[in-house]
Amino acid sequence: MLIARLIAEPDHLSTSLEAAKEQMAAGGVRIADATMLEFCGATMQIDSPDDDVQVLRSALDSHFGKTDGLVTADEPVVPRVFISDMDSTMIGQECIDELGDFAGLKERIAEITERAMQGELDFEQALRERVGLLKGLSTTAIDECLATRIRPMPGAKVLVETLKKLGCRTVLVTGGFHHFADPVAAQLGFEHVVGNRLEVADGKLTGGLVGGIVDSSVKKATLLAELEAAGEGVASLATGDGANDIPMLETATYGIAYHAKPKARAASNGWIDRGDLTSVLRLLGIPEKDWVR
């Protein structure tokens, strides 16, 4: 059995279903029901007695235009653990790229970042290379960067605070740095932060890191540890955008790729390509009257 929830342009929802049905049927996936969940802001729910996720998703991608969606085997529920990436997910920037601008190296650093997020480079090697390029940069650049460049993604605080109100543990886990993640977490309402630490001496970055690296394996391990602490049988949610988010996106009950790189989107059972982070609440079936604004 499959349940798909879909947010798209209203015209696409009303006109594209029949074409999608035909493509699904050709691939052996039947539709038992398709209804509008009006309490979720005109979200369509499609129920199928079959289990070929790829056939269903291919039809949705082919016929509904840009969408936000979630495909599961069971009716979605409010998760008890929420773990999220930070850069380009909870905030609209890549912090290390912005720091690179203060060092006059943004273009060079951003190119490495993009390749790492696409899964083309080893994450730890790429991180250490980029941090090394920042050697000698004053920590005042971090403060200025935070104040003038780092902004939350639309809907981020509503998502975090709403889930917290509904009893969900919220964790920000980033391959970025505590210098940024700690204030971002405080602003958005996250309860716990896992991240990397820049090494500082005499008010300047040394080009090194302190302690172990937060990479894809640590992100997944953090999710598993939080689930163990929460108890058996609880649902979990993960959001991210890049290749180093894939293991946690695959492990979570609801792994939602937010305006993501292709590999991360393909690995997830949910995606936000159209809207902001409040689309996650709609896809989970949380009505707007329960959102914390």
C-alpha positions in Angstrom: 0.0 0.0 0.0 1.2 3.5 -0.8 -0.1 6.9 0.4 1.1 10.0 -1.5 0.4 13.5 -0.5 0.9 16.2 -3.0 0.9 20.0 -3.1 1.0 21.6 -6.5 -0.5 24.4 -8.5 -4.3 24.1 -8.2 -4.8 23.9 -11.9 -2.3 21.0 -12.1 -4.1 19.2 -9.3 -7.4 19.4 -11.1 -6.2 18.6 -14.6 -3.2 16.2 -14.3 -4.6 13.4 -12.3 -6.0 11.4 -15.2 -2.7 11.5 -17.1 -0.8 10.5 -14.0 -3.3 7.6 -13.5 -2.6 6.3 -17.0 1.2 6.4 -16.5 0.9 4.6 -13.1 -1.5 2.0 -14.5 1.0 1.3 -17.3 3.6 0.6 -14.7 1.3 -1.6 -12.6 0.3 0.9 -9.9 -3.4 1.4 -9.4 -5.1 4.3 -7.6 -7.8 3.4 -5.1 -8.7 6.9 -4.2 -7.7 10.6 -4.7 -9.1 13.2 -2.4 -8.4 16.8 -1.4 -7.3 17.4 2.2 -8.7 20.9 2.5 -7.6 21.3 6.2 -4.0 21.0 4.8 -4.2 23.8 2.4 -5.5 22.0 -0.8 -3.2 19.0 -0.4 -4.2 16.0 -2.5 -3.9 12.5 -1.1 -3.6 9.6 -3.4 -4.1 6.0 -2.1 -2.8 3.0 -3.9 -3.0 -0.7 -3.0 0.3 -1.3 -4.8 3.9 -0.7 -3.6 6.0 0.5 -6.5 7.2 3.9 -5.2 9.3 4.7 -8.3 6.5 4.3 -10.7 4.2 6.5 -8.6 6.8 9.2 -8.1 7.8 9.2 -11.8 4.1 9.8 -12.7 3.8 12.6 -10.1 7.0 14.3 -11.4 5.9 13.9 -15.0 2.4 15.4 -14.8 2.0 17.8 -11.9 4.8 20.3 -12.5 6.8 21.6 -9.5 5.4 20.0 -6.4 5.9 19.3 -2.7 5.2 15.7 -1.8 5.5 12.7 0.5 5.1 9.0 -0.2 4.7 6.6 2.6 3.3 3.1 3.4 1.1 4.4 6.2 -0.9 7.4 7.1 1.5 10.1 8.2 1.6 11.0 11.9 3.3 13.7 13.9 7.0 12.7 14.4 8.5 12.5 17.9 12.0 13.3 16.6 12.9 16.0 14.1 16.5 16.3 12.9 17.6 18.9 10.3 20.5 20.1 8.3 21.2 23.8 8.6 22.9 25.4 5.5 20.5 25.7 2.6 17.8 24.0 4.6 17.1 25.9 7.8 18.9 29.0 6.6 19.2 30.3 3.0 23.0 30.4 2.9 26.1 28.2 3.0 28.0 29.7 5.9 31.4 28.7 4.8 30.8 30.3 1.4 29.8 33.6 3.1 32.9 33.5 5.3 34.9 32.9 2.2 33.6 36.1 0.8 35.1 38.0 3.8 38.4 36.3 2.9 38.0 37.2 -0.8 37.7 33.6 -1.7 33.9 33.0 -2.0 33.9 31.8 -5.6 36.7 29.3 -5.0 35.1 28.0 -1.8 31.6 27.9 -3.1 32.7 25.7 -6.0 34.1 23.1 -3.6 30.9 23.3 -1.5 28.7 22.7 -4.5 30.7 19.7 -5.6 30.6 18.3 -2.0 26.9 18.8 -1.7 26.4 17.1 -5.1 28.3 14.1 -3.8 31.2 14.5 -6.1 33.8 15.0 -3.4 34.7 13.4 0.0 32.9 15.5 2.6 35.7 15.6 5.2 38.4 16.3 2.7 36.4 19.1 1.1 35.6 20.6 4.5 39.2 20.6 5.7 40.3 22.2 2.4 37.8 25.0 2.7 38.5 25.7 6.3 42.2 25.8 5.6 41.6 28.6 3.1 40.1 30.7 5.9 43.3 30.7 7.9 44.0 34.1 9.4 40.4 35.4 9.1 39.4 37.4 12.1 36.5 36.0 14.2 34.8 39.4 13.8 34.0 38.3 10.3 31.9 35.5 11.8 29.9 38.1 13.9 29.4 40.4 10.9 28.4 37.4 8.7 25.8 36.3 11.2 24.4 39.8 11.6 24.3 40.8 7.9 24.0 37.6 5.8 22.5 34.6 7.6 18.8 34.5 7.3 16.3 31.7 8.2 14.5 29.9 5.4 10.8 30.9 5.1 8.7 28.8 7.4 11.7 27.5 9.4 10.6 28.8 12.8 7.0 27.9 12.3 8.0 24.3 11.5 10.3 23.9 14.5 8.1 25.6 17.0 5.0 23.8 15.8 6.6 20.4 16.1 7.9 21.3 19.5 4.4 22.2 20.7 3.2 18.9 19.5 5.8 17.0 21.5 8.6 16.5 19.0 12.3 16.7 20.0 14.1 19.1 17.7 17.8 18.7 16.8 19.9 20.8 14.4 22.8 18.7 13.0 25.2 20.4 10.6 28.5 19.8 8.7 28.9 23.6 9.4 30.0 25.2 12.5 28.8 25.9 16.1 29.8 29.6 15.6 26.7 29.8 13.3 24.6 26.8 14.4 24.2 27.8 18.0 22.7 31.2 17.4 20.6 29.9 14.5 19.3 27.1 16.7 18.4 29.6 19.5 16.6 31.8 16.9 14.5 29.0 15.4 13.8 27.0 18.6 16.0 23.9 18.2 16.7 22.1 21.5 20.0 20.6 20.7 22.9 21.3 18.2 25.5 19.0 16.7 28.2 20.6 14.5 31.8 21.2 13.8 34.1 23.6 15.7 36.4 26.1 14.1 39.8 26.4 15.8 40.6 29.9 16.9 43.8 31.5 18.3 44.4 35.1 19.1 41.0 36.1 17.6 41.7 34.5 14.2 40.9 31.2 12.5 43.8 28.9 12.4 42.5 27.0 9.3 41.9 23.9 11.4 39.0 22.2 13.3 38.6 21.1 16.9 37.4 17.5 17.5 35.8 15.1 15.2 34.0 15.9 11.9 30.2 15.9 11.7 29.7 14.1 8.4 26.9 12.0 6.9 27.6 9.1 9.3 27.4 11.4 12.4 24.1 12.8 11.1 22.6 9.3 10.8 24.1 8.3 14.2 22.6 11.4 15.8 19.1 10.5 14.5 19.5 6.9 15.7 20.6 8.0 19.2 17.6 10.4 19.4 15.2 7.6 18.3 16.7 5.2 20.9 16.1 7.9 23.6 12.6 8.5 22.5 11.5 4.9 22.7 10.3 2.2 20.4 8.0 2.7 17.5 8.1 6.5 17.3 8.1 8.3 13.9 11.0 10.6 12.9 11.4 13.4 10.5 14.6 14.6 8.8 15.2 17.5 6.4 18.2 18.3 4.3 19.4 19.2 0.8 22.8 17.7 0.1 24.6 14.4 -0.4 25.9 14.3 3.2 22.2 14.3 4.4 21.3 11.2 2.5 21.9 8.6 5.2 19.7 10.5 7.7 17.1 11.2 5.1 16.9 7.5 4.2 16.8 6.4 7.9 14.0 8.8 9.0 10.4 7.7 8.8 9.8 10.9 6.8 13.0 12.0 5.0 12.1 15.3 3.2 14.6 16.8 0.7 14.2 20.6 0.8 15.0 22.3 -2.6 17.6 19.7 -2.8 20.4 18.3 -5.0 19.2 15.5 -7.2 20.9 12.7 -5.3 19.3 13.8 -2.0 15.9 14.2 -3.6 16.0 10.7 -5.1 17.0 9.2 -1.8 14.1 10.8 0.2 10.5 9.8 0.5 9.5 13.4 0.6 10.4 16.6 -1.3 9.8 20.3 -1.2 10.5 21.8 -4.6 7.7 24.4 -4.7 6.9 25.9 -1.3 8.6 26.8 2.0 9.2 24.7 5.1 5.6 25.0 6.2 4.8 22.5 3.4 6.3 19.9 5.7 3.5 20.5 8.2 0.9 20.3 5.4 2.3 17.0 4.2 2.2 15.6 7.7 -1.5 16.6 8.0 -1.0 19.2 10.7 -3.7 21.9 10.1 -2.9 25.5 10.1 -4.9 26.2 13.2 -2.3 24.2 15.1 0.7 26.0 13.7 2.8 28.3 16.0 3.4 31.5 14.2 
